[in-house]
Amino acid sequence: MSVDRPNVLVVCVDCLRQDHVAGPAADTPFLDSFRESALTATEMYAAATTTSPCVASLLTGTDAEQHGILSLDVGPLADDVPTFAGRFGDAGYHTAALVTGPLVAETGLDRGFDDYRYREPEASLFGPWRETARDRLAALPEPFAAYLHLWELHEDVHVPPAFDEPRYGETPYARALSALDRELGRLLEALPDGTLVAVHGDHGESITNRHSPLRLGLKSLRDALKYYGGVDTRGPVRRLNRALADRGADVADHYLENGHGENVFDFAANVPFLLSGPGVEPATVDATTRQVDVLPTLLSAADVDVPDGLDGASLLPPGAVDDRPAYVRACGASMRRRANWARAVRADGRKYVEYPDRAWPAVLYDLEADPGELDPVVDPDPERVAALRRRFPDAELGEGDRLDVDDRLRALGYR
């Protein structure tokens, strides 16, 4: 291994929305400054809208059909799929992870890491753990490749009192991000010079009208009918979302949604990716890209061989990146069982969405005419729809095994 290879740190903020990093919804001076020196992908889409499967795609560069983590409680990581830790470890790096939430060892995501430390979600950068995190990053043997998973934006959001005022954002989510922005700046000061730093979101989040009693009641009714009763409620829900589109904060969202995992809409799937460090020139990639592109990009930036067989491809050089079809899955615990899982392909300015295990019609969105995904269209050319459907992976999703994580998911509020 070349002694000139940089250290690598991936900071993955759970539930981090792209629009809150790129726009004015939150007060983020550190991220604004970081972006000025970074390769920035503005149209990157998560492989799934719930944590375990999309982190698996991030760390392997593959879709769930390859890596085998199908949802929060179905897996584990396939034995024959190399990971971020394995790729960098083989290149001579010390590999470490500081994780929380559902990323427990039972998922298999700890495989290959020299040091895999799980902490309770209460241990956050908003409390004493900030010093522990800083000390652990500063003590990593060089060269290192590390993954840091943060939970400060995950529901229930707790806003530090100093940031709980309108100038830091209209919603608790935005205010918490404003607070986290400062903590990230201080945390990354602990890194040695010559470190490649990626800031990324595992998936997005629906954040408006969260605590409205009316919305909570309507969503509970929708969930009972759709997820337990198998009733196709999408038509009435769309009409309601259109009628109430102006409710709540000025944020792209649907009134009847909450959190993440239940849908493949852009507000839950569009995630930021920023990469800054030695050898990375500031650039913006506005083409459609995928979470599976992150690992090959990190390998390329660190001058580590990018292997064949990945579902993703490097974003370097950025000027050569064209639109890539984005495959997104919804498989959250709140959907209760596999019959409710959804999947989508986002390509050519459109999004095709289907429920493979339900006898419900697929839907198509014209994203240029309807960026809020409130009004599906009918394409008169069935071949164009068929071409979108052919963009789904050829491999079957598989069955997987039920993971022994019920207690953990219950403690996290997923049950």
C-alpha positions as CSV (number, residue, x, y, z in Angstrom):
1,M,0.0,0.0,0.0
2,S,1.2,3.5,-0.8
3,V,2.1,5.5,2.3
4,D,0.5,8.5,0.6
5,R,-3.0,7.0,0.8
6,P,-5.3,9.1,2.9
7,N,-7.3,8.2,5.9
8,V,-11.1,7.8,5.2
9,L,-14.0,8.7,7.4
10,V,-17.7,8.3,6.4
11,V,-20.1,10.3,8.6
12,C,-23.5,8.9,8.0
13,V,-26.3,11.0,9.6
14,D,-29.5,9.0,10.0
15,C,-32.5,10.6,8.4
16,L,-30.5,13.4,6.8
17,R,-32.5,15.1,4.0
18,Q,-30.7,16.5,1.0
19,D,-32.9,19.6,0.8
20,H,-31.9,20.6,4.4
21,V,-28.2,20.4,3.5
22,A,-28.5,22.2,0.2
23,G,-31.2,24.8,1.1
24,P,-32.0,27.4,3.7
25,A,-34.3,25.3,5.9
26,A,-31.6,24.9,8.6
27,D,-28.7,27.1,9.7
28,T,-25.6,25.1,8.7
29,P,-22.5,27.2,8.5
30,F,-20.1,24.2,8.8
31,L,-21.8,22.1,6.1
32,D,-22.0,25.2,3.9
33,S,-18.3,25.7,4.2
34,F,-17.6,22.0,3.8
35,R,-19.5,21.9,0.6
36,E,-17.4,24.6,-0.9
37,S,-14.4,22.3,-0.9
38,A,-16.3,19.1,-1.7
39,L,-17.5,16.8,-4.5
40,T,-21.3,17.2,-4.0
41,A,-23.9,14.9,-5.4
42,T,-27.2,16.7,-5.3
43,E,-29.4,13.9,-6.8
44,M,-28.3,10.8,-4.9
45,Y,-31.0,8.3,-3.9
46,A,-30.9,5.8,-1.1
47,A,-31.1,2.1,-1.8
48,A,-33.9,1.9,0.8
49,T,-35.7,4.3,3.0
50,T,-34.9,2.4,6.2
51,T,-31.5,2.1,7.9
52,S,-30.1,-1.5,7.8
53,P,-30.6,-2.3,4.1
54,C,-29.5,1.1,2.9
55,V,-26.4,1.0,5.1
56,A,-25.6,-2.4,3.7
57,S,-25.8,-1.0,0.2
58,L,-23.6,1.9,1.2
59,L,-21.0,-0.4,2.7
60,T,-21.0,-3.0,-0.1
61,G,-21.8,-1.0,-3.2
62,T,-24.5,-3.6,-4.0
63,D,-28.3,-3.8,-4.0
64,A,-30.2,-5.9,-1.5
65,E,-30.5,-8.7,-4.1
66,Q,-26.7,-9.2,-3.6
67,H,-26.0,-8.2,0.0
68,G,-29.0,-10.0,1.5
69,I,-30.1,-7.5,4.2
70,L,-33.7,-7.1,3.0
71,S,-35.2,-5.0,5.9
72,L,-34.5,-4.1,9.5
73,D,-35.2,-7.7,10.6
74,V,-34.4,-9.9,7.6
75,G,-30.9,-10.7,6.6
76,P,-28.0,-11.2,7.5
77,L,-25.3,-9.8,5.2
78,A,-24.4,-12.4,2.6
79,D,-21.2,-14.3,3.3
80,D,-19.8,-13.8,-0.2
81,V,-20.2,-10.0,-0.4
82,P,-17.1,-8.0,0.5
83,T,-17.7,-4.8,2.5
84,F,-16.2,-1.4,3.0
85,A,-14.2,-2.9,5.9
86,G,-12.9,-5.8,3.9
87,R,-12.0,-3.7,0.8
88,F,-10.0,-1.2,2.9
89,G,-8.7,-3.8,5.3
90,D,-7.2,-5.8,2.4
91,A,-5.5,-2.5,1.3
92,G,-3.7,-2.2,4.6
93,Y,-6.1,0.1,6.4
94,H,-7.2,-0.1,10.1
95,T,-11.0,-0.3,9.9
96,A,-13.3,1.0,12.6
97,A,-17.0,1.7,13.1
98,L,-18.9,3.7,15.7
99,V,-22.6,2.8,15.2
100,T,-26.0,2.9,16.8
101,G,-29.7,2.3,16.0
102,P,-30.5,-1.0,14.3
103,L,-26.8,-1.6,13.2
104,V,-26.2,-4.4,15.7
105,A,-23.9,-7.3,15.1
106,E,-26.8,-9.6,14.2
107,T,-27.0,-7.9,10.8
108,G,-23.5,-9.0,9.9
109,L,-22.5,-5.5,9.1
110,D,-19.7,-5.8,11.7
111,R,-17.8,-8.2,9.5
112,G,-14.3,-7.2,8.6
113,F,-14.0,-4.2,10.9
114,D,-11.0,-4.3,13.3
115,D,-13.1,-2.4,15.8
116,Y,-16.9,-2.2,15.7
117,R,-18.4,-0.3,18.6
118,Y,-22.1,-0.1,19.2
119,R,-23.6,2.5,21.5
120,E,-27.1,3.3,22.7
121,P,-28.9,6.1,20.7
122,E,-28.9,8.3,23.8
123,A,-25.1,8.6,23.5
124,S,-25.1,11.5,21.0
125,L,-23.0,14.5,20.0
126,F,-25.5,16.6,22.0
127,G,-24.2,15.1,25.2
128,P,-21.0,13.8,26.9
129,W,-20.5,11.2,24.2
130,R,-19.1,14.1,22.0
131,E,-15.9,13.8,23.9
132,T,-15.7,10.0,23.5
133,A,-16.3,10.3,19.8
134,R,-13.6,12.9,19.4
135,D,-11.1,10.9,21.4
136,R,-11.8,7.7,19.5
137,L,-11.4,9.4,16.1
138,A,-8.2,11.1,17.3
139,A,-6.8,7.7,18.5
140,L,-7.4,5.7,15.3
141,P,-4.2,4.1,13.9
142,E,-3.3,5.4,10.5
143,P,-4.1,4.9,7.8
144,F,-7.7,4.3,8.9
145,A,-11.0,3.8,7.1
146,A,-13.8,4.5,9.6
147,Y,-17.6,4.6,9.5
148,L,-19.5,6.8,12.0
149,H,-23.3,6.5,12.2
150,L,-25.1,9.4,14.0
151,W,-28.6,9.4,15.4
152,E,-29.3,13.0,16.4
153,L,-31.9,13.6,13.7
154,H,-33.8,10.4,14.2
155,E,-37.2,10.6,15.8
156,D,-37.8,11.4,18.7
157,V,-35.8,14.6,17.9
158,H,-34.4,16.4,21.0
159,V,-33.3,19.9,20.2
160,P,-30.6,21.4,22.4
161,P,-32.2,24.4,24.1
162,A,-29.8,26.9,22.7
163,F,-31.0,26.0,19.2
164,D,-34.7,25.7,19.9
165,E,-35.8,29.0,18.3
166,P,-37.1,30.0,14.8
167,R,-33.8,31.4,13.5
168,Y,-32.4,27.9,13.5
169,G,-35.3,26.4,11.5
170,E,-39.1,26.1,11.3
171,T,-39.2,22.5,12.5
172,P,-37.6,20.6,15.4
173,Y,-35.8,18.6,12.7
174,A,-34.2,21.7,11.2
175,R,-33.2,23.1,14.6
176,A,-31.6,19.8,15.6
177,L,-29.6,19.8,12.3
178,S,-28.5,23.3,13.0
179,A,-27.2,22.1,16.4
180,L,-25.6,19.0,14.8
181,D,-23.9,21.2,12.2
182,R,-21.8,22.9,14.9
183,E,-21.0,19.6,16.6
184,L,-19.8,18.1,13.3
185,G,-17.4,21.0,12.8
186,R,-15.9,20.5,16.2
187,L,-15.8,16.7,15.9
188,L,-13.9,16.7,12.6
189,E,-11.3,19.0,14.0
190,A,-10.0,15.8,15.8
191,L,-9.0,14.2,12.5
192,P,-5.5,14.2,11.3
193,D,-4.5,16.2,8.2
194,G,-4.9,14.2,5.0
195,T,-8.3,12.6,5.8
196,L,-10.9,12.1,3.2
197,V,-14.3,12.9,4.8
198,A,-17.7,11.9,3.4
199,V,-20.9,13.3,4.8
200,H,-23.9,11.3,3.8
201,G,-27.5,10.4,4.8
202,D,-28.7,6.8,5.0
203,H,-32.2,7.9,3.9
204,G,-34.5,11.0,4.2
205,E,-37.4,11.6,6.5
206,S,-40.9,13.0,6.5
207,I,-40.9,15.8,9.1
208,T,-44.0,18.0,8.8
209,N,-47.3,17.7,10.7
210,R,-45.7,15.1,12.9
211,H,-47.6,15.8,16.0
212,S,-51.0,16.9,14.5
213,P,-53.7,14.8,16.2
214,L,-55.7,14.8,12.9
215,R,-52.8,13.5,10.9
216,L,-52.0,10.9,13.5
217,G,-55.6,9.6,13.4
218,L,-55.8,9.6,9.6
219,K,-52.5,7.8,9.3
220,S,-53.5,5.2,11.8
221,L,-56.6,4.5,9.8
222,R,-54.6,4.3,6.6
223,D,-52.1,1.9,8.2
224,A,-54.8,-0.4,9.5
225,L,-56.5,-0.6,6.2
226,K,-53.4,-0.8,4.0
227,Y,-50.8,-2.7,6.0
228,Y,-53.1,-5.0,8.0
229,G,-56.1,-5.2,5.7
230,G,-54.4,-5.2,2.3
231,V,-56.7,-2.4,1.1
232,D,-55.3,-0.3,-1.6
233,T,-55.7,3.1,0.0
234,R,-53.4,5.0,-2.4
235,G,-56.1,6.8,-4.3
236,P,-57.8,8.4,-1.3
237,V,-54.5,9.2,0.3
238,R,-53.3,11.0,-2.8
239,R,-56.4,13.1,-2.8
240,L,-55.9,14.0,0.8
241,N,-52.2,14.8,0.3
242,R,-53.1,17.1,-2.6
243,A,-55.8,18.9,-0.6
244,L,-53.5,19.4,2.4
245,A,-50.2,20.0,0.6
246,D,-49.9,23.5,2.1
247,R,-50.2,22.4,5.7
248,G,-47.2,22.6,8.0
249,A,-43.7,23.8,7.3
250,D,-42.5,24.9,3.9
251,V,-40.8,21.6,3.2
252,A,-41.4,19.0,0.5
253,D,-43.5,16.3,2.2
254,H,-46.8,14.5,2.1
255,Y,-49.3,15.3,4.8
256,L,-50.2,11.7,5.6
257,E,-46.6,10.4,5.8
258,N,-44.4,10.3,8.9
259,G,-40.8,9.3,9.4
260,H,-39.4,6.9,6.9
261,G,-39.4,3.4,5.6
262,E,-43.0,3.4,4.3
263,N,-42.6,5.0,0.9
264,V,-40.1,5.7,-1.9
265,F,-41.0,9.4,-2.4
266,D,-38.0,11.7,-3.0
267,F,-38.3,13.4,0.4
268,A,-37.5,10.0,2.0
269,A,-35.0,8.9,-0.6
270,N,-32.9,11.9,-1.7
271,V,-29.8,12.0,0.4
272,P,-26.8,14.3,0.5
273,F,-23.3,13.1,-0.4
274,L,-20.3,15.3,0.1
275,L,-16.7,14.2,-0.2
276,S,-13.8,16.4,0.7
277,G,-10.1,15.8,1.2
278,P,-6.8,15.2,-0.6
279,G,-7.1,14.8,-4.3
280,V,-10.8,15.7,-4.4
281,E,-11.5,18.9,-6.4
282,P,-14.7,20.9,-5.6
283,A,-17.4,19.9,-8.1
284,T,-21.2,19.4,-8.2
285,V,-22.8,16.3,-9.8
286,D,-26.4,17.1,-10.6
287,A,-26.9,13.8,-12.5
288,T,-29.0,11.1,-10.8
289,T,-26.8,8.9,-8.7
290,R,-27.3,6.0,-6.2
291,Q,-26.2,5.1,-2.7
292,V,-24.4,2.1,-4.2
293,D,-22.1,4.6,-5.9
294,V,-20.6,5.7,-2.6
295,L,-18.2,2.7,-1.9
296,P,-16.6,2.7,-5.4
297,T,-16.2,6.5,-5.1
298,L,-14.4,6.2,-1.7
299,L,-12.2,3.4,-3.1
300,S,-11.3,5.5,-6.1
301,A,-10.6,8.6,-4.1
302,A,-8.3,6.6,-1.8
303,D,-6.5,5.0,-4.8
304,V,-7.8,1.5,-3.8
305,D,-8.8,-0.8,-6.6
306,V,-12.5,-0.7,-7.5
307,P,-13.5,-4.3,-8.1
308,D,-15.9,-5.6,-10.7
309,G,-19.2,-6.9,-9.7
310,L,-20.5,-3.9,-7.8
311,D,-23.9,-2.4,-8.6
312,G,-22.5,1.1,-8.2
313,A,-19.8,3.0,-10.0
314,S,-17.4,5.8,-8.9
315,L,-18.4,9.4,-9.2
316,L,-14.8,10.3,-10.1
317,P,-14.1,12.1,-12.4
318,P,-17.3,14.0,-11.7
319,G,-17.4,15.5,-15.2
320,A,-18.0,12.1,-16.7
321,V,-21.0,11.2,-14.6
322,D,-24.3,10.9,-16.4
323,D,-27.8,10.0,-15.0
324,R,-27.9,6.5,-13.5
325,P,-31.2,4.7,-12.9
326,A,-31.9,4.8,-9.1
327,Y,-33.5,1.7,-7.5
328,V,-35.2,2.4,-4.2
329,R,-37.0,0.1,-1.8
330,A,-39.5,0.7,1.0
331,C,-39.3,-2.1,3.6
332,G,-39.7,-0.4,7.0
333,A,-40.8,-2.1,10.1
334,S,-44.0,-0.1,10.2
335,M,-45.1,-1.8,7.0
336,R,-45.4,-5.0,9.1
337,R,-44.6,-7.7,6.6
338,R,-43.1,-8.4,3.2
339,A,-46.4,-8.1,1.3
340,N,-46.4,-4.4,1.9
341,W,-42.8,-3.7,0.6
342,A,-42.6,-1.4,-2.3
343,R,-39.9,-0.7,-4.9
344,A,-39.3,2.1,-7.4
345,V,-37.0,3.0,-10.3
346,R,-36.2,6.6,-10.9
347,A,-34.9,7.3,-14.4
348,D,-35.5,9.6,-17.4
349,G,-37.4,12.2,-15.4
350,R,-39.9,9.7,-14.2
351,K,-40.5,7.3,-11.3
352,Y,-42.1,3.9,-11.6
353,V,-43.5,2.4,-8.3
354,E,-44.9,-1.0,-7.6
355,Y,-45.8,-3.3,-4.8
356,P,-44.5,-6.7,-6.1
357,D,-46.5,-8.8,-3.6
358,R,-49.8,-6.9,-3.9
359,A,-52.3,-7.1,-6.8
360,W,-52.3,-3.3,-6.9
361,P,-51.6,-1.3,-10.1
362,A,-48.2,0.2,-10.5
363,V,-48.0,4.0,-10.6
364,L,-45.9,6.4,-12.7
365,Y,-44.8,9.9,-11.8
366,D,-43.6,12.6,-14.2
367,L,-41.1,14.2,-11.9
368,E,-40.6,17.3,-14.0
369,A,-44.3,18.2,-14.1
370,D,-45.0,16.8,-10.6
371,P,-41.9,17.0,-8.4
372,G,-44.0,16.5,-5.3
373,E,-45.2,13.1,-6.5
374,L,-48.8,14.0,-5.8
375,D,-50.5,13.1,-9.1
376,P,-49.6,9.9,-11.0
377,V,-49.8,9.8,-14.8
378,V,-50.7,7.3,-17.4
379,D,-48.1,6.9,-20.1
380,P,-49.8,6.1,-23.5
381,D,-46.7,4.2,-24.6
382,P,-46.5,0.9,-22.7
383,E,-43.0,0.3,-24.0
384,R,-41.7,3.3,-22.2
385,V,-43.2,1.9,-19.0
386,A,-41.8,-1.6,-19.7
387,A,-38.4,0.0,-20.3
388,L,-38.5,1.5,-16.8
389,R,-39.5,-1.8,-15.3
390,R,-36.6,-3.5,-16.9
391,R,-34.3,-1.2,-14.9
392,F,-35.1,-3.3,-11.7
393,P,-32.4,-5.8,-10.8
394,D,-32.4,-9.0,-12.7
395,A,-31.7,-11.1,-9.6
396,E,-34.5,-12.1,-7.2
397,L,-34.6,-10.5,-3.8
398,G,-34.5,-13.8,-1.9
399,E,-36.1,-14.7,1.3
400,G,-33.4,-14.1,4.0
401,D,-33.7,-15.2,7.6
402,R,-35.5,-13.5,10.5
403,L,-32.9,-11.7,12.6
404,D,-33.0,-11.9,16.4
405,V,-33.4,-8.1,16.8
406,D,-37.0,-7.6,18.0
407,D,-35.9,-6.3,21.4
408,R,-33.6,-3.8,19.8
409,L,-36.2,-2.6,17.3
410,R,-38.7,-2.3,20.1
411,A,-36.3,-0.2,22.2
412,L,-35.8,2.0,19.1
413,G,-39.5,2.6,18.7
414,Y,-39.9,0.4,15.6
415,R,-42.3,-2.0,17.2
